[in-house]
Amino acid sequence: MSDATYFHDLALSKLALVFGFEKAERLVREVVADGGQTEILNAQDLLIFSGTLKQRGGFEATVGAMLGLQAVLRGATSD
């Protein structure tokens, strides 16, 4: 896994554990677009992604909260 795909792959893998790979791929595409992003390249991008994911509620929000924690642990800030 390269540095350029690490955060994307992290989000995809966590979602796939809960929803299965196909739905996880679709969710990543939708949530990235909904958040006004084009990619998840760094911890700050992951934090934005997690916030957008949490807005969906349910299990998506639970995974989003976990990804937000991962983002902060990897240097993202909520400025």
C-alpha positions as CSV (number, residue, x, y, z in Angstrom):
1,M,0.0,0.0,0.0
2,S,1.5,3.3,-1.0
3,D,1.4,6.5,1.0
4,A,-0.9,8.0,-1.7
5,T,-3.6,5.3,-1.2
6,Y,-3.1,4.6,2.5
7,F,-6.0,6.7,3.8
8,H,-8.4,5.7,1.0
9,D,-7.6,2.0,1.6
10,L,-8.1,2.5,5.4
11,A,-11.5,3.9,4.8
12,L,-12.4,1.3,2.3
13,S,-11.2,-1.6,4.4
14,K,-13.1,-0.5,7.6
15,L,-16.3,0.0,5.6
16,A,-15.9,-3.3,3.9
17,L,-15.7,-5.1,7.2
18,V,-19.1,-3.8,8.1
19,F,-20.9,-3.6,4.7
20,G,-19.0,-5.9,2.3
21,F,-16.6,-4.7,-0.4
22,E,-19.0,-3.7,-3.1
23,K,-21.2,-1.5,-0.9
24,A,-18.0,-0.1,0.7
25,E,-16.7,1.0,-2.7
26,R,-20.0,2.6,-3.5
27,L,-20.1,4.4,-0.1
28,V,-16.6,5.7,-0.5
29,R,-17.4,7.2,-3.9
30,E,-20.7,8.7,-2.6
31,V,-19.3,10.1,0.6
32,V,-16.2,11.6,-1.1
33,A,-18.5,13.4,-3.6
34,D,-21.0,14.5,-0.9
35,G,-18.1,16.0,1.1
36,G,-16.9,18.0,-1.9
37,Q,-13.7,15.9,-2.1
38,T,-12.1,14.2,-5.0
39,E,-9.8,11.8,-3.0
40,I,-8.8,10.7,0.4
41,L,-5.0,11.4,0.3
42,N,-4.1,12.4,3.9
43,A,-5.3,12.5,7.5
44,Q,-7.1,15.8,7.0
45,D,-9.0,14.3,4.0
46,L,-9.9,11.3,6.1
47,L,-11.3,13.6,8.8
48,I,-13.5,15.4,6.3
49,F,-14.6,12.0,4.9
50,S,-15.4,10.8,8.4
51,G,-17.5,13.8,9.2
52,T,-19.5,13.4,6.0
53,L,-20.0,9.7,6.7
54,K,-21.2,10.4,10.3
55,Q,-24.0,12.5,8.9
56,R,-25.5,9.4,7.3
57,G,-26.3,8.0,10.7
58,G,-26.5,4.3,11.7
59,F,-23.6,2.0,11.1
60,E,-22.1,4.5,8.7
61,A,-21.9,7.0,11.6
62,T,-20.2,4.4,13.8
63,V,-17.5,3.7,11.1
64,G,-17.2,7.4,10.5
65,A,-16.5,8.1,14.2
66,M,-13.8,5.4,14.2
67,L,-12.2,6.8,11.0
68,G,-12.3,10.3,12.6
69,L,-10.3,9.0,15.5
70,Q,-7.8,7.4,13.2
71,A,-7.5,10.7,11.3
72,V,-6.8,12.6,14.5
73,L,-4.3,10.0,15.7
74,R,-2.5,10.5,12.3
75,G,-2.3,14.3,12.6
76,A,-5.6,15.7,11.3
77,T,-7.0,18.8,13.1
78,S,-10.5,20.0,13.4
79,D,-9.7,23.7,12.7
